[in-house]
Amino acid sequence: MIQPLKIKLSKVASDELLKMIKLDEEYDSVRFVYVSGCCKTTKVDIYLDNFIEGDVQNNIGDLKILYDETLIDNILELTIAYKDSRFWVKTIPTKDAKKTCNSGDSKSCNGCSGHCDSH
């Protein structure tokens, strides 16, 4: 059995995600998707979606959360908050998570093979 992802979700974030789902009758769940980040960071995108065979599904209260094994392979813990009209996502990568940044260029994103943010 796949080890579920540890998810910390603030009450406000949960309420906002539930509101979004209720606004769009086409979807019944929130999907977290792993995105390779720059310079030893990992990112998670948030989408409205429906269950697909092979998905891992967690429920936090009334909120259905979906993700796949890629997220589990790269993220140990996910914390989501909502502030200033946006979601704030913090990740703790697994020890085995792949790094996309050149180790010799840790002060900038020049070695990140096109996976850079403008931060």
Backbone as a chain_set.jsonl record, in Angstrom:
{"seq": "MIQPLKIKLSKVASDELLKMIKLDEEYDSVRFVYVSGCCKTTKVDIYLDNFIEGDVQNNIGDLKILYDETLIDNILELTIAYKDSRFWVKTIPTKDAKKTCNSGDSKSCNGCSGHCDSH", "coords": {"N": [[0.837, -1.197, 0.0], [0.449, 2.248, -0.73], [2.142, 4.797, 0.984], [0.404, 7.367, 2.51], [0.523, 10.875, 1.768], [1.714, 13.371, 4.008], [-0.339, 15.892, 4.947], [-0.849, 19.2, 5.753], [-3.319, 21.429, 6.314], [-4.623, 24.583, 6.431], [-7.51, 25.875, 8.161], [-8.769, 28.01, 6.858], [-7.717, 27.754, 4.249], [-8.768, 25.245, 3.576], [-11.536, 25.856, 3.648], [-11.652, 27.746, 1.535], [-10.868, 26.176, -0.666], [-12.972, 24.313, -0.703], [-15.065, 26.088, -1.305], [-14.345, 26.808, -3.921], [-14.665, 24.373, -5.26], [-17.427, 24.004, -4.977], [-18.349, 26.044, -6.589], [-17.945, 25.164, -9.171], [-19.516, 22.763, -10.761], [-18.518, 20.664, -12.236], [-16.306, 19.45, -11.126], [-15.165, 17.502, -8.296], [-13.13, 17.334, -6.518], [-9.851, 18.25, -5.19], [-6.745, 18.47, -6.738], [-3.361, 17.767, -6.128], [-0.346, 18.43, -7.656], [2.891, 17.437, -8.422], [5.608, 19.527, -9.242], [8.645, 20.024, -10.712], [11.078, 22.019, -9.202], [13.222, 24.94, -8.958], [16.662, 25.13, -8.163], [17.0, 23.237, -5.945], [14.436, 23.254, -4.856], [11.019, 22.279, -4.426], [7.835, 22.167, -5.958], [4.279, 22.438, -5.756], [1.421, 22.242, -7.628], [-2.012, 23.289, -7.615], [-5.11, 22.007, -8.513], [-8.538, 21.868, -9.635], [-10.299, 18.861, -9.93], [-11.26, 15.488, -10.923], [-11.533, 12.129, -9.641], [-9.228, 9.768, -10.917], [-8.456, 6.556, -12.117], [-5.905, 4.983, -10.293], [-5.153, 7.144, -8.832], [-4.252, 8.507, -5.631], [-6.308, 9.01, -2.901], [-7.184, 11.256, -0.411], [-9.116, 12.356, 2.334], [-9.887, 15.342, 3.884], [-11.796, 16.365, 6.239], [-14.641, 17.468, 4.603], [-13.357, 17.806, 2.235], [-12.107, 16.449, -0.679], [-9.062, 15.122, -1.64], [-6.698, 14.649, -4.173], [-3.869, 12.918, -5.564], [-0.845, 11.701, -7.142], [1.582, 8.984, -7.399], [3.987, 10.247, -8.038], [4.054, 12.617, -6.598], [4.194, 11.605, -3.983], [6.657, 10.328, -4.138], [8.387, 12.473, -4.187], [7.686, 14.425, -2.306], [7.511, 14.802, 1.128], [6.047, 16.089, 3.099], [3.327, 18.369, 3.026], [2.242, 21.636, 3.302], [-0.444, 23.84, 3.397], [-1.698, 27.056, 3.187], [-3.937, 29.886, 3.273], [-3.884, 33.17, 2.324], [-4.124, 36.681, 1.827], [-5.685, 36.486, -0.511], [-4.638, 34.282, -1.893], [-3.196, 31.005, -2.315], [-0.771, 29.571, -0.238], [1.942, 27.528, -0.422], [3.922, 25.168, 1.139], [6.577, 22.924, 0.993], [8.085, 19.878, 2.07], [10.659, 18.131, 0.947], [11.271, 14.668, 0.04], [13.993, 12.571, 1.087], [15.018, 11.326, -1.121], [14.292, 12.9, -3.228], [14.621, 14.263, -6.468], [17.006, 16.634, -7.507], [16.975, 19.601, -9.427], [18.821, 21.494, -9.949], [22.056, 22.624, -10.813], [24.698, 21.665, -8.822], [26.948, 23.225, -8.534], [26.111, 25.766, -8.87], [24.583, 27.125, -6.844], [23.74, 29.621, -5.955], [22.248, 30.987, -7.775], [19.769, 30.712, -10.393], [20.856, 29.892, -12.746], [21.806, 27.38, -13.498], [19.644, 25.644, -13.741], [18.42, 24.287, -15.832], [16.284, 25.42, -17.351], [14.168, 25.375, -15.556], [13.529, 27.542, -13.968], [12.405, 30.055, -11.717], [11.345, 33.461, -11.524], [11.887, 34.497, -9.082]], "CA": [[0.0, 0.0, 0.0], [1.183, 3.497, -0.823], [2.124, 5.63, 2.182], [-0.216, 8.653, 2.18], [1.262, 12.116, 1.953], [1.329, 14.141, 5.191], [-0.889, 17.161, 4.479], [-1.315, 20.161, 6.755], [-4.172, 22.361, 5.591], [-5.259, 25.519, 7.359], [-8.976, 25.922, 8.082], [-9.139, 28.987, 5.829], [-7.389, 27.147, 2.957], [-9.772, 24.211, 3.346], [-12.799, 26.532, 3.322], [-11.535, 28.356, 0.208], [-10.865, 25.097, -1.653], [-14.34, 23.809, -0.772], [-15.852, 27.1, -2.033], [-14.002, 26.704, -5.341], [-15.304, 23.152, -5.78], [-18.873, 24.226, -5.041], [-18.627, 26.971, -7.685], [-17.814, 24.472, -10.447], [-20.145, 21.458, -10.583], [-17.826, 19.656, -13.036], [-15.253, 18.809, -10.333], [-15.541, 17.192, -6.921], [-11.915, 17.145, -5.726], [-8.681, 19.099, -5.41], [-5.583, 17.657, -7.098], [-2.029, 18.314, -5.91], [0.535, 17.906, -8.695], [4.31, 17.753, -8.23], [6.289, 20.247, -10.31], [10.058, 20.176, -10.4], [11.401, 23.416, -8.944], [14.557, 25.436, -9.239], [17.662, 25.233, -7.097], [16.707, 22.363, -4.808], [13.106, 23.454, -4.303], [9.952, 21.536, -5.063], [6.598, 22.924, -6.011], [3.049, 21.687, -5.927], [0.318, 22.998, -8.208], [-3.321, 22.903, -7.11], [-6.129, 22.026, -9.558], [-9.805, 21.195, -9.41], [-10.274, 17.685, -10.791], [-12.035, 14.328, -10.497], [-10.753, 10.917, -9.429], [-8.805, 8.959, -12.055], [-7.908, 5.297, -11.613], [-4.486, 5.096, -9.967], [-4.972, 8.254, -7.905], [-4.361, 8.349, -4.185], [-7.313, 9.959, -2.438], [-7.291, 11.551, 1.018], [-10.181, 13.287, 2.684], [-9.699, 16.177, 5.066], [-13.165, 16.835, 6.419], [-15.437, 17.265, 3.385], [-12.511, 18.071, 1.077], [-11.457, 15.297, -1.313], [-7.749, 15.501, -2.165], [-6.133, 13.646, -5.071], [-2.488, 13.072, -6.024], [-0.322, 10.439, -7.654], [2.815, 8.507, -6.778], [5.072, 11.201, -8.264], [4.05, 13.535, -5.458], [4.673, 10.846, -2.827], [8.083, 10.051, -4.341], [9.187, 13.69, -4.074], [7.24, 15.295, -1.217], [7.238, 14.118, 2.389], [5.003, 16.824, 3.81], [2.766, 19.492, 2.283], [1.487, 22.558, 4.144], [-1.142, 24.807, 2.556], [-2.414, 28.118, 3.894], [-4.572, 30.857, 2.383], [-3.733, 34.526, 2.851], [-4.04, 37.71, 0.787], [-6.371, 35.981, -1.702], [-3.872, 33.272, -2.625], [-2.753, 29.839, -1.565], [0.655, 29.505, 0.062], [2.283, 26.112, -0.341], [5.263, 24.85, 1.63], [6.839, 21.499, 0.843], [9.294, 19.254, 2.617], [10.948, 17.047, 0.003], [11.81, 13.414, 0.555], [15.459, 12.504, 0.962], [15.337, 10.821, -2.443], [13.786, 13.804, -4.262], [15.628, 14.656, -7.452], [17.305, 18.066, -7.565], [17.111, 20.01, -10.817], [19.789, 22.574, -10.049], [23.472, 22.273, -10.84], [25.213, 21.892, -7.468], [27.981, 24.257, -8.566], [25.492, 27.07, -9.098], [23.517, 27.165, -5.857], [23.336, 30.986, -5.598], [21.331, 31.52, -8.779], [19.043, 29.687, -11.133], [21.465, 29.726, -14.066], [22.048, 25.981, -13.795], [18.433, 24.864, -13.48], [17.91, 23.654, -17.049], [15.016, 25.983, -17.76], [13.117, 25.219, -14.548], [13.744, 28.645, -13.047], [11.415, 31.086, -11.42], [11.942, 34.795, -11.524], [12.008, 34.956, -7.679]], "C": [[0.871, 1.245, 0.0], [1.024, 4.283, 0.473], [1.484, 6.973, 1.829], [0.696, 9.83, 2.518], [0.792, 12.798, 3.234], [0.918, 15.527, 4.71], [-1.359, 17.978, 5.67], [-2.052, 21.252, 5.99], [-4.848, 23.287, 6.588], [-6.77, 25.5, 7.144], [-9.42, 26.86, 6.967], [-8.863, 28.418, 4.436], [-8.417, 26.07, 2.603], [-11.102, 24.821, 2.94], [-12.766, 27.123, 1.914], [-11.542, 27.294, -0.894], [-12.267, 24.501, -1.804], [-15.245, 24.781, -1.52], [-15.608, 26.99, -3.53], [-14.68, 25.49, -5.968], [-16.801, 23.354, -5.941], [-19.26, 25.176, -6.17], [-18.618, 26.287, -9.049], [-18.317, 23.039, -10.288], [-19.446, 20.337, -11.35], [-16.827, 18.853, -12.207], [-15.719, 18.564, -8.906], [-14.334, 17.072, -5.987], [-10.873, 18.208, -6.047], [-7.512, 18.166, -5.705], [-4.306, 18.432, -6.802], [-1.091, 17.63, -6.893], [1.958, 18.377, -8.424], [4.859, 18.443, -9.469], [7.734, 20.427, -9.881], [10.388, 21.657, -10.269], [12.842, 23.743, -9.248], [15.412, 25.417, -7.979], [17.229, 24.537, -5.815], [15.376, 22.654, -4.131], [12.13, 22.547, -5.034], [8.691, 22.368, -4.991], [5.434, 21.969, -6.155], [2.013, 22.646, -6.501], [-0.988, 22.438, -7.669], [-4.335, 23.07, -8.237], [-7.433, 21.473, -9.014], [-9.845, 20.029, -10.378], [-11.211, 16.625, -10.234], [-11.105, 13.124, -10.399], [-10.476, 10.215, -10.752], [-8.21, 7.685, -11.468], [-6.398, 5.425, -11.434], [-4.189, 6.246, -9.02], [-4.974, 7.777, -6.467], [-5.365, 9.405, -3.747], [-7.285, 10.043, -0.919], [-8.49, 12.456, 1.202], [-9.762, 14.037, 3.935], [-11.039, 16.859, 5.28], [-13.962, 16.484, 5.173], [-14.61, 17.429, 2.114], [-11.846, 16.788, 0.592], [-10.167, 15.779, -1.97], [-7.182, 14.334, -2.968], [-4.68, 13.964, -5.358], [-2.01, 11.724, -6.526], [1.005, 10.091, -6.984], [3.988, 9.463, -6.976], [5.178, 12.175, -7.101], [4.609, 12.838, -4.214], [6.176, 10.578, -2.92], [8.954, 11.266, -4.051], [8.857, 14.582, -2.887], [6.913, 14.447, 0.007], [6.053, 14.76, 3.108], [4.614, 18.054, 3.012], [1.942, 20.342, 3.244], [0.874, 23.624, 3.247], [-1.905, 25.775, 3.446], [-3.029, 29.044, 2.848], [-4.494, 32.224, 3.038], [-3.605, 35.48, 1.68], [-4.583, 37.209, -0.553], [-5.55, 35.011, -2.538], [-3.473, 32.131, -1.695], [-1.242, 29.883, -1.419], [0.987, 28.041, 0.322], [3.727, 25.963, 0.112], [5.43, 23.337, 1.513], [8.092, 21.101, 1.606], [9.572, 18.073, 1.708], [11.425, 15.786, 0.714], [13.322, 13.443, 0.386], [15.878, 12.079, -0.431], [14.882, 11.745, -3.565], [14.916, 14.243, -5.176], [15.786, 16.169, -7.454], [17.522, 18.46, -9.023], [18.192, 21.058, -11.013], [21.207, 22.021, -10.036], [24.066, 22.618, -9.481], [26.29, 22.964, -7.419], [27.419, 25.652, -8.697], [24.336, 27.285, -8.136], [23.046, 28.57, -5.504], [22.397, 31.607, -6.619], [20.652, 30.376, -9.498], [19.668, 29.439, -12.507], [21.653, 28.265, -14.446], [20.833, 25.1, -13.669], [17.767, 24.333, -14.737], [16.524, 24.136, -17.443], [13.887, 25.836, -16.771], [13.167, 26.362, -13.538], [12.513, 29.503, -12.861], [12.122, 32.427, -11.471], [12.083, 35.349, -10.12], [13.446, 35.292, -7.347]], "O": [[1.911, 1.285, 0.658], [-0.081, 4.422, 0.996], [1.973, 7.659, 0.931], [1.52, 9.768, 3.431], [-0.405, 12.806, 3.522], [1.727, 16.254, 4.134], [-2.157, 17.518, 6.486], [-1.479, 21.916, 5.126], [-5.56, 22.833, 7.484], [-7.245, 25.146, 6.065], [-10.341, 26.543, 6.215], [-9.684, 28.579, 3.534], [-8.878, 25.996, 1.464], [-11.733, 24.356, 1.99], [-13.745, 27.013, 1.177], [-12.156, 27.494, -1.941], [-12.698, 24.214, -2.921], [-16.104, 24.352, -2.29], [-16.547, 27.069, -4.323], [-15.208, 25.571, -7.077], [-17.383, 22.922, -6.937], [-20.388, 25.12, -6.66], [-19.229, 26.792, -9.991], [-17.612, 22.194, -9.736], [-19.757, 19.166, -11.133], [-16.528, 17.706, -12.538], [-16.546, 19.301, -8.369], [-14.487, 16.748, -4.809], [-10.987, 18.953, -7.02], [-7.311, 17.179, -4.997], [-4.175, 19.599, -7.172], [-1.041, 16.402, -6.961], [2.201, 19.567, -8.222], [4.615, 18.013, -10.596], [8.002, 20.934, -8.791], [10.018, 22.457, -11.128], [13.59, 22.9, -9.743], [14.926, 25.66, -6.874], [17.108, 25.152, -4.756], [15.2, 22.336, -2.955], [12.406, 22.103, -6.148], [8.507, 23.172, -4.077], [5.588, 20.838, -6.617], [1.757, 23.713, -5.945], [-1.07, 21.264, -7.31], [-4.42, 24.135, -8.848], [-7.439, 20.705, -8.052], [-9.463, 20.184, -11.538], [-11.867, 16.828, -9.213], [-10.03, 13.104, -10.998], [-11.361, 10.08, -11.597], [-7.536, 7.729, -10.439], [-5.7, 5.917, -12.32], [-3.095, 6.321, -8.462], [-5.609, 6.779, -6.125], [-5.284, 10.559, -4.168], [-7.354, 9.026, -0.228], [-8.832, 13.236, 0.313], [-9.335, 13.436, 4.921], [-11.376, 17.816, 4.584], [-13.961, 15.333, 4.736], [-15.124, 17.208, 1.018], [-11.122, 16.126, 1.335], [-10.176, 16.725, -2.757], [-7.181, 13.19, -2.514], [-4.29, 15.131, -5.394], [-2.695, 10.715, -6.354], [1.485, 10.817, -6.113], [4.902, 9.483, -6.152], [6.28, 12.516, -6.672], [5.407, 13.42, -3.48], [6.882, 10.597, -1.911], [10.127, 11.119, -3.708], [9.676, 15.417, -2.5], [6.136, 13.495, -0.071], [5.183, 14.076, 3.648], [5.461, 18.703, 2.398], [1.048, 19.832, 3.92], [1.567, 24.239, 2.437], [-2.655, 25.371, 4.335], [-2.673, 28.982, 1.671], [-4.97, 32.42, 4.155], [-3.037, 35.124, 0.647], [-4.002, 37.482, -1.603], [-5.738, 34.921, -3.752], [-3.423, 32.276, -0.473], [-0.524, 30.195, -2.369], [0.384, 27.399, 1.181], [4.636, 26.56, -0.463], [4.542, 22.571, 1.886], [9.027, 21.886, 1.762], [8.805, 17.111, 1.694], [11.918, 15.837, 1.841], [13.857, 14.25, -0.374], [16.968, 12.426, -0.884], [15.062, 11.418, -4.738], [16.018, 14.554, -4.725], [14.796, 16.9, -7.408], [18.178, 17.735, -9.772], [18.45, 21.468, -12.144], [21.506, 21.062, -9.324], [23.948, 23.758, -9.033], [26.523, 23.554, -6.364], [28.167, 26.628, -8.643], [23.224, 27.594, -8.564], [22.038, 28.71, -4.811], [21.807, 32.654, -6.353], [20.935, 29.207, -9.236], [19.029, 28.816, -13.355], [21.656, 27.948, -15.636], [20.982, 23.89, -13.502], [16.598, 23.954, -14.674], [15.678, 23.331, -17.832], [12.743, 26.143, -17.106], [12.87, 26.153, -12.362], [11.688, 29.642, -13.764], [13.35, 32.501, -11.462], [12.367, 36.535, -9.954], [13.742, 35.692, -6.222]]}, "num_chains": 1, "name": "protein.A"}
